[in-house]
Amino acid sequence: MNDSPRFADFPPTTLADILGGDQVMDIGIRPLWPAIPRVAGPAFTVSCPPGDNLMLHAAIYRAQPGSVVVVQAGDVDYAVAGGNVCAVAQRRGITAFVVDGVIRDLAEARAMGFPVFARGVSPVAGAKAAVAPLNGPVRCGGVTVTAGDVVVADEEGVVVVPVGRWEQVGADARARLAREAAQTLDEWQAAHSARIEQILATNGFRE
């Protein structure tokens, strides 16, 4: 998707305000090393059953450069990827892994600067036996992700922009950021104070 890099300009906070919480992965899906840069790209989706990671290992040779590989893992007991898988993914131009599960060899991923968002780490490797289709709908962090949805992730969280809403969400995000950039803190404070006082009064607050 040629237009997807623009989404790296949009903070997850801005996108969450536009899309709502249903498109935001839960807080268990987090960056696994400090100061991970914001990443964005079309989702390449993978589903792995408990204890097996074959399809993620297959996916790194099939996902297009710029993709964010989104994985629905079957558990948090077995790692779906390690250092060499991350290295090959990075070599092939994959932007990041977003995993509802765990990986291993975190120090290697951190050293090479490959972004991974997941539930944690485990030194136990999964098996490689279970074949399943790639690029079907998956659930990751409580969000349904389909192939081609835009995934935007940084230290603030992971947001999924549905494939049919790229243009409108992008336009809304640009407009929102432009308004915020044009507003001084004094202006924001004045508007915020008035809004809060109005809500307090409406809801019966008394000093």
C-alpha contacts under 8 A as a table, 3 or more apart, distances in Angstrom:
res1	aa1	res2	aa2	distance
1	M	4	S	5.73
1	M	42	P	6.85
1	M	148	G	7.94
2	N	5	P	7.33
3	D	6	R	6.24
4	S	7	F	5.71
4	S	8	A	7.92
4	S	40	A	6.97
4	S	41	G	5.58
4	S	42	P	6.80
4	S	150	V	6.93
5	P	8	A	5.70
5	P	9	D	7.90
5	P	40	A	6.39
5	P	41	G	6.54
6	R	9	D	5.64
6	R	10	F	7.59
7	F	10	F	5.30
7	F	40	A	5.92
7	F	41	G	7.65
7	F	150	V	7.90
7	F	152	V	6.84
7	F	170	G	7.14
8	A	11	P	7.40
8	A	38	R	6.25
8	A	39	V	5.83
8	A	40	A	5.14
8	A	152	V	6.76
10	F	14	T	6.53
10	F	15	L	6.87
10	F	173	A	6.68
10	F	174	R	7.74
11	P	14	T	5.37
11	P	15	L	6.54
11	P	38	R	7.96
11	P	152	V	7.89
11	P	154	D	7.92
11	P	156	E	7.99
12	P	15	L	5.00
12	P	16	A	5.87
12	P	152	V	6.48
12	P	153	A	6.58
12	P	154	D	7.27
12	P	156	E	6.40
12	P	157	G	6.32
12	P	158	V	6.62
12	P	159	V	5.95
13	T	16	A	5.08
13	T	17	D	6.27
13	T	156	E	7.01
14	T	17	D	5.21
14	T	18	I	6.50
14	T	173	A	6.48
14	T	176	R	7.66
14	T	177	L	7.74
15	L	18	I	5.08
15	L	19	L	5.92
15	L	20	G	7.93
15	L	159	V	7.03
15	L	169	V	7.61
15	L	173	A	6.61
16	A	19	L	5.11
16	A	20	G	5.11
16	A	21	G	6.17
16	A	23	Q	7.26
16	A	24	V	6.64
16	A	159	V	6.80
17	D	20	G	5.65
17	D	21	G	8.00
18	I	169	V	7.20
18	I	172	D	7.43
18	I	173	A	7.39
19	L	22	D	7.54
19	L	23	Q	6.39
19	L	161	V	7.70
19	L	169	V	7.84
20	G	23	Q	6.25
20	G	24	V	7.44
21	G	24	V	5.14
22	D	25	M	7.88
22	D	143	V	6.75
23	Q	143	V	5.96
23	Q	159	V	5.73
23	Q	160	V	5.33
23	Q	161	V	7.08
24	V	141	G	7.95
24	V	143	V	6.79
24	V	157	G	7.33
24	V	158	V	5.83
24	V	159	V	4.50
24	V	160	V	6.42
25	M	29	I	6.63
25	M	140	C	6.95
25	M	141	G	4.42
25	M	142	G	5.80
25	M	143	V	5.83
25	M	157	G	7.08
25	M	158	V	5.49
25	M	159	V	6.29
25	M	160	V	7.88
26	D	29	I	6.09
26	D	141	G	4.99
26	D	142	G	6.30
27	I	30	R	6.38
27	I	141	G	7.81
27	I	157	G	7.05
28	G	118	A	7.26
28	G	119	R	5.33
28	G	141	G	7.11
29	I	98	V	7.60
29	I	99	V	7.25
29	I	100	D	6.65
29	I	117	F	5.79
29	I	118	A	4.70
29	I	119	R	5.10
29	I	141	G	6.11
29	I	157	G	7.59
29	I	158	V	7.47
30	R	117	F	4.91
30	R	118	A	5.50
30	R	119	R	6.46
30	R	155	E	7.19
30	R	157	G	6.67
30	R	158	V	7.87
31	P	34	P	7.13
31	P	36	I	6.67
31	P	115	P	7.37
31	P	116	V	5.98
31	P	117	F	4.34
31	P	118	A	6.63
31	P	154	D	7.09
31	P	155	E	6.27
32	L	106	L	7.52
32	L	115	P	7.80
32	L	116	V	5.93
32	L	117	F	5.81
32	L	118	A	6.71
32	L	120	G	6.95
33	W	36	I	6.42
33	W	106	L	7.98
33	W	110	R	6.03
33	W	115	P	7.87
33	W	116	V	7.78
35	A	155	E	7.24
36	I	113	G	7.93
36	I	115	P	6.20
36	I	154	D	6.46
36	I	155	E	6.86
37	P	115	P	7.74
37	P	154	D	6.13
37	P	155	E	7.93
38	R	152	V	7.16
38	R	153	A	5.59
38	R	154	D	4.39
38	R	155	E	7.59
39	V	95	T	6.90
39	V	96	A	7.19
39	V	115	P	7.94
39	V	151	V	7.88
39	V	152	V	5.73
39	V	153	A	5.40
39	V	154	D	6.52
40	A	68	V	7.16
40	A	95	T	7.48
40	A	150	V	6.75
40	A	151	V	5.42
40	A	152	V	4.38
40	A	153	A	6.51
41	G	66	G	5.84
41	G	67	S	5.23
41	G	68	V	5.46
41	G	95	T	7.07
41	G	150	V	5.36
41	G	151	V	5.59
41	G	152	V	6.91
42	P	66	G	7.28
42	P	67	S	5.15
42	P	68	V	5.90
42	P	147	A	7.19
42	P	148	G	4.65
42	P	149	D	5.42
42	P	150	V	4.44
42	P	151	V	6.14
43	A	67	S	5.82
43	A	68	V	4.94
43	A	69	V	5.79
43	A	70	V	6.14
43	A	145	V	7.53
43	A	146	T	7.02
43	A	147	A	5.14
43	A	148	G	4.92
43	A	149	D	5.41
43	A	150	V	5.99
43	A	151	V	6.22
44	F	63	A	6.20
44	F	67	S	6.12
44	F	68	V	6.03
44	F	69	V	4.76
44	F	70	V	6.01
44	F	134	L	7.94
44	F	135	N	5.81
44	F	146	T	7.96
44	F	147	A	5.28
44	F	148	G	6.73
45	T	69	V	5.88
45	T	70	V	4.87
45	T	71	V	6.02
45	T	72	Q	8.00
45	T	134	L	6.27
45	T	135	N	4.51
45	T	136	G	6.31
45	T	137	P	6.98
45	T	138	V	6.64
45	T	145	V	7.39
45	T	146	T	6.77
45	T	147	A	5.72
46	V	55	M	6.55
46	V	56	L	6.20
46	V	59	A	7.26
46	V	69	V	7.24
46	V	70	V	6.11
46	V	71	V	4.74
46	V	72	Q	6.24
46	V	133	P	7.87
46	V	134	L	5.46
46	V	135	N	6.13
46	V	136	G	7.24
46	V	138	V	7.08
47	S	55	M	7.05
47	S	56	L	7.78
47	S	71	V	5.76
47	S	72	Q	4.77
47	S	73	A	6.14
47	S	74	G	7.91
47	S	132	A	7.19
47	S	133	P	7.90
47	S	134	L	7.26
47	S	136	G	7.96
47	S	138	V	6.48
48	C	52	D	6.04
48	C	53	N	5.72
48	C	54	L	7.34
48	C	55	M	6.37
48	C	56	L	7.33
48	C	71	V	7.29
48	C	72	Q	6.11
48	C	73	A	4.84
48	C	74	G	5.78
48	C	130	A	7.68
48	C	132	A	7.70
49	P	52	D	5.70
49	P	53	N	7.60
49	P	73	A	6.19
49	P	74	G	4.46
49	P	75	D	7.75
49	P	130	A	7.30
50	P	73	A	6.73
50	P	74	G	3.85
50	P	75	D	5.25
50	P	78	Y	7.77
51	G	74	G	6.84
51	G	75	D	6.95
51	G	77	D	7.31
51	G	78	Y	5.47
51	G	126	G	4.85
51	G	127	A	6.02
52	D	74	G	7.86
52	D	78	Y	7.58
52	D	80	V	7.08
52	D	126	G	4.74
52	D	127	A	4.48
52	D	128	K	5.47
52	D	129	A	6.73
52	D	130	A	6.52
53	N	56	L	5.66
53	N	57	H	6.57
53	N	73	A	7.92
53	N	79	A	7.61
53	N	80	V	4.76
53	N	81	A	7.26
53	N	126	G	5.67
53	N	127	A	6.13
53	N	128	K	5.62
53	N	129	A	7.96
53	N	130	A	7.82
54	L	57	H	5.21
54	L	58	A	6.27
54	L	127	A	7.10
54	L	128	K	4.33
54	L	129	A	6.06
54	L	130	A	6.30
54	L	131	V	6.98
55	M	58	A	4.84
55	M	59	A	5.94
55	M	130	A	7.51
55	M	131	V	6.54
55	M	132	A	6.79
55	M	134	L	7.40
56	L	59	A	4.83
56	L	60	I	6.55
56	L	71	V	7.39
56	L	80	V	7.00
56	L	81	A	7.53
57	H	60	I	5.80
57	H	61	Y	7.66
57	H	81	A	7.51
57	H	85	V	6.96
58	A	61	Y	5.85
58	A	62	R	6.90
59	A	62	R	4.98
59	A	63	A	5.79
59	A	69	V	7.93
59	A	134	L	7.43
60	I	63	A	5.72
60	I	85	V	7.57
60	I	88	V	7.22
60	I	89	A	5.43
60	I	92	R	7.70
60	I	94	I	7.70
61	Y	89	A	7.81
61	Y	92	R	7.73
63	A	67	S	6.32
63	A	69	V	7.44
63	A	94	I	7.12
64	Q	67	S	5.68
64	Q	93	G	7.46
64	Q	94	I	6.90
65	P	92	R	6.29
65	P	93	G	4.28
65	P	94	I	4.97
65	P	95	T	7.23
66	G	93	G	5.88
66	G	94	I	5.16
66	G	95	T	5.15
67	S	93	G	7.78
67	S	94	I	5.20
67	S	95	T	5.59
67	S	96	A	7.39
68	V	94	I	6.31
68	V	95	T	5.32
68	V	96	A	4.99
68	V	97	F	5.87
68	V	98	V	7.08
68	V	151	V	6.85
69	V	94	I	7.42
69	V	95	T	7.86
69	V	96	A	6.33
69	V	97	F	4.91
69	V	98	V	6.17
70	V	97	F	6.04
70	V	98	V	4.76
70	V	99	V	5.84
70	V	140	C	7.32
70	V	145	V	7.90
71	V	97	F	7.57
71	V	98	V	6.22
71	V	99	V	4.64
71	V	100	D	6.04
71	V	101	G	7.78
71	V	138	V	7.41
71	V	140	C	6.82
72	Q	99	V	6.35
72	Q	100	D	5.21
72	Q	101	G	7.11
72	Q	138	V	5.90
72	Q	139	R	5.93
72	Q	140	C	5.53
73	A	76	V	7.62
73	A	80	V	7.31
73	A	99	V	6.93
73	A	100	D	5.59
73	A	101	G	5.13
73	A	102	V	7.99
74	G	101	G	7.23
75	D	78	Y	6.79
75	D	101	G	5.96
76	V	79	A	7.34
76	V	101	G	4.91
76	V	102	V	5.57
76	V	119	R	7.57
76	V	120	G	7.90
76	V	122	S	7.79
77	D	102	V	7.48
77	D	122	S	6.70
77	D	124	V	7.16
78	Y	102	V	6.83
78	Y	103	I	7.69
78	Y	122	S	6.42
78	Y	123	P	7.68
78	Y	124	V	5.21
78	Y	125	A	5.37
78	Y	126	G	4.97
79	A	82	G	7.28
79	A	101	G	7.37
79	A	102	V	5.01
79	A	103	I	4.27
79	A	104	R	5.71
79	A	121	V	7.02
79	A	122	S	5.78
79	A	123	P	6.88
79	A	124	V	5.89
79	A	125	A	4.97
79	A	126	G	5.70
80	V	101	G	7.49
80	V	102	V	6.42
80	V	103	I	5.47
80	V	104	R	7.83
80	V	125	A	6.89
80	V	126	G	6.12
81	A	85	V	5.82
81	A	86	C	7.06
81	A	102	V	7.88
81	A	103	I	5.03
81	A	104	R	6.30
81	A	125	A	7.73
82	G	85	V	5.48
82	G	86	C	6.31
82	G	103	I	5.94
82	G	104	R	4.79
82	G	105	D	5.12
82	G	106	L	7.47
82	G	109	A	7.98
83	G	86	C	5.17
83	G	87	A	6.11
83	G	104	R	7.12
83	G	105	D	5.10
83	G	106	L	7.10
83	G	108	E	5.32
83	G	109	A	5.82
84	N	87	A	4.87
84	N	88	V	6.13
85	V	88	V	5.23
85	V	89	A	6.09
86	C	89	A	5.04
86	C	90	Q	6.08
86	C	109	A	6.36
86	C	114	F	6.75
87	A	90	Q	5.10
87	A	91	R	6.09
87	A	109	A	7.46
87	A	112	M	7.47
87	A	114	F	7.65
88	V	91	R	4.91
88	V	92	R	6.12
89	A	92	R	5.17
89	A	93	G	6.43
89	A	94	I	5.28
90	Q	93	G	5.16
90	Q	94	I	5.39
90	Q	95	T	6.97
90	Q	96	A	7.89
90	Q	114	F	6.52
91	R	94	I	7.54
95	T	114	F	7.84
95	T	115	P	7.38
96	A	114	F	6.55
96	A	115	P	4.95
96	A	116	V	5.79
96	A	117	F	7.88
97	F	115	P	6.56
97	F	116	V	4.85
97	F	117	F	6.21
97	F	118	A	7.95
98	V	116	V	6.00
98	V	117	F	4.70
98	V	118	A	5.86
99	V	102	V	6.78
99	V	116	V	7.65
99	V	117	F	6.13
99	V	118	A	4.61
99	V	119	R	7.16
99	V	140	C	6.99
100	D	118	A	5.75
100	D	119	R	6.21
100	D	140	C	5.20
100	D	141	G	5.96
101	G	118	A	5.93
101	G	119	R	5.39
101	G	120	G	7.06
102	V	118	A	5.88
102	V	119	R	5.59
102	V	120	G	4.92
102	V	121	V	4.84
102	V	122	S	6.27
103	I	106	L	7.20
103	I	118	A	7.55
103	I	120	G	6.78
103	I	121	V	4.93
103	I	122	S	6.14
103	I	123	P	7.82
104	R	121	V	5.28
104	R	122	S	5.39
104	R	123	P	5.33
104	R	124	V	7.51
104	R	125	A	7.69
105	D	108	E	5.47
105	D	109	A	6.71
105	D	123	P	7.38
106	L	109	A	5.14
106	L	110	R	6.09
106	L	121	V	7.15
107	A	110	R	5.06
107	A	111	A	6.02
108	E	111	A	5.06
108	E	112	M	6.25
109	A	112	M	5.34
109	A	113	G	6.06
109	A	114	F	5.28
109	A	115	P	7.39
109	A	116	V	7.69
110	R	113	G	5.02
110	R	114	F	6.34
110	R	115	P	7.70
111	A	114	F	7.90
122	S	125	A	7.86
133	P	136	G	6.66
135	N	146	T	7.06
135	N	147	A	5.26
136	G	146	T	6.38
136	G	147	A	6.66
137	P	144	T	6.60
137	P	145	V	5.64
137	P	146	T	4.56
137	P	147	A	6.95
138	V	144	T	5.63
138	V	145	V	5.37
138	V	146	T	6.62
139	R	142	G	5.92
139	R	143	V	5.42
139	R	144	T	4.52
139	R	145	V	6.13
140	C	143	V	5.39
140	C	144	T	6.49
140	C	145	V	6.99
143	V	160	V	7.72
145	V	149	D	6.60
145	V	160	V	7.13
145	V	162	P	7.85
146	T	149	D	5.77
146	T	162	P	7.78
146	T	163	V	7.85
148	G	162	P	7.94
148	G	163	V	5.74
149	D	160	V	6.46
149	D	161	V	5.62
149	D	162	P	4.76
149	D	163	V	4.32
150	V	160	V	5.72
150	V	161	V	4.92
150	V	162	P	6.56
150	V	163	V	6.61
150	V	166	W	7.58
151	V	158	V	6.98
151	V	159	V	5.86
151	V	160	V	4.69
151	V	161	V	6.34
152	V	158	V	5.74
152	V	159	V	5.29
152	V	160	V	6.46
152	V	161	V	7.90
153	A	156	E	7.38
153	A	157	G	5.62
153	A	158	V	4.25
153	A	159	V	6.33
154	D	157	G	5.59
154	D	158	V	6.66
161	V	165	R	6.72
161	V	166	W	6.59
161	V	169	V	7.64
162	P	165	R	5.48
162	P	166	W	6.84
163	V	166	W	5.95
164	G	167	E	7.98
165	R	168	Q	5.61
165	R	169	V	5.91
166	W	169	V	5.44
166	W	170	G	5.87
167	E	170	G	5.15
167	E	171	A	6.14
168	Q	171	A	5.13
168	Q	172	D	6.06
169	V	172	D	5.03
169	V	173	A	5.98
170	G	173	A	5.13
170	G	174	R	6.19
171	A	174	R	5.21
171	A	175	A	6.22
172	D	175	A	5.17
172	D	176	R	6.07
173	A	176	R	5.08
173	A	177	L	6.13
174	R	177	L	5.29
174	R	178	A	6.13
175	A	178	A	5.10
175	A	179	R	6.27
176	R	179	R	5.22
176	R	180	E	6.27
177	L	180	E	5.06
177	L	181	A	6.06
178	A	181	A	5.11
178	A	182	A	6.28
179	R	182	A	5.23
179	R	183	Q	6.44
180	E	183	Q	5.28
181	A	184	T	7.73
183	Q	187	E	6.13
183	Q	188	W	6.49
184	T	187	E	5.16
184	T	188	W	6.23
185	L	188	W	4.94
185	L	189	Q	5.96
186	D	189	Q	5.11
186	D	190	A	6.20
187	E	190	A	5.23
187	E	191	A	6.28
188	W	191	A	5.25
188	W	192	H	5.88
189	Q	192	H	4.99
189	Q	193	S	5.85
190	A	193	S	5.25
190	A	194	A	6.24
191	A	194	A	5.27
191	A	195	R	6.18
192	H	195	R	5.10
192	H	196	I	6.13
193	S	196	I	5.22
193	S	197	E	6.10
194	A	197	E	5.24
194	A	198	Q	6.14
195	R	198	Q	5.13
195	R	199	I	6.28
196	I	199	I	5.12
196	I	200	L	6.12
197	E	200	L	5.05
197	E	201	A	6.13
198	Q	201	A	5.18
198	Q	202	T	6.09
199	I	202	T	5.05
199	I	203	N	6.12
200	L	203	N	5.21
200	L	204	G	6.31
200	L	205	F	5.15
201	A	204	G	5.22
201	A	205	F	5.53
201	A	206	R	7.62
202	T	205	F	7.67
